[in-house]
């Protein structure tokens, strides 16, 4: 099994507190390949970070990208991934 890791830019949708917007984010993509296979068998993400700023209030948000959904809390202007959420 071969695993590649790549920090990639993505576009997602941020929703919550009665608001919604498109956002730019960066994430570390982990891609797994079976031996000698050119197509990935599995893909996952970690270290998801929203790159652009907004005027959304502190609160609970949902970030959707690449058929994935993670849950964030905005505190003091910073988006933080909730502990029970995997990227």
N, C-alpha and C positions, 0 to 999 in steps of 0.2 A: 504494500500500500504506500502510495506517495501522497504527501500533503504539501500543498503550496500555500503561502500566506502572502497577501498583497493588500496594501492600503489603497483603497479606491474611493473616488468621489461618486456620490449617488444623489438622486433627487427623490424626495419623499413628500408626504403630506402630514402636517402636524395639525391635530384637532384637539379641542378641549376648551372648557370655560366659555362655551358658546361661540368659539372662533375657529377658523380653519385657514390654513395657508400652505403654499408650496414652500419647501425649504431645501437648502443644500446641506448635505452631511458627508462625513467621511467615516468609513468603517474598515475594519480589518477583515478581509474575506479569507476564509479557510476553505480550500477546495481539495477534496480527496479523490484520488484516482486509484482504481484497481490496477494491479500489475499489468503493465504494457497496454493499458487502455487509454485511448486519446480523449474519451468523454468522461467528465467527472461523475462519480457515483454519489457524491454528497457535497453540499455547499452550506456553510454556516458563516455567521458574522459575529464579531465582537468589537469592543471599543467604538461604539457608534457615538459620534459627536456632531451636533448641529453646528454648522459653520457660520450661518448668518444670524443677525440679530433681529429682534422684533420688539414691539411694545405690548406684548401679551402680558396679562397679570400673572403673578405667582399662582400656582394651582396644579391640577392634575391634567396630564396630556397623554395623547396616544400618537405615536409616530408610525406611519405605514410606508414601507418601501420594499421593492422586490418580493412581493407576496409575503411579507413578514410584518408583524405588528409588535412593537415594544411599548412599554408604559413608562412615562417620564413624570417627574415632579419638577416644577420650576420654583426655585427658591432663590431669593435675592438676585433675580435676573439670570440665573444659571440653570440649565436643564440637566437633571441628574436622573440616571436610570434607576427605576425602583428595584429593590432587591429581588422581588418575585418575578422579574421580567428578564427574559433572555433575548439577546439581540440576534 
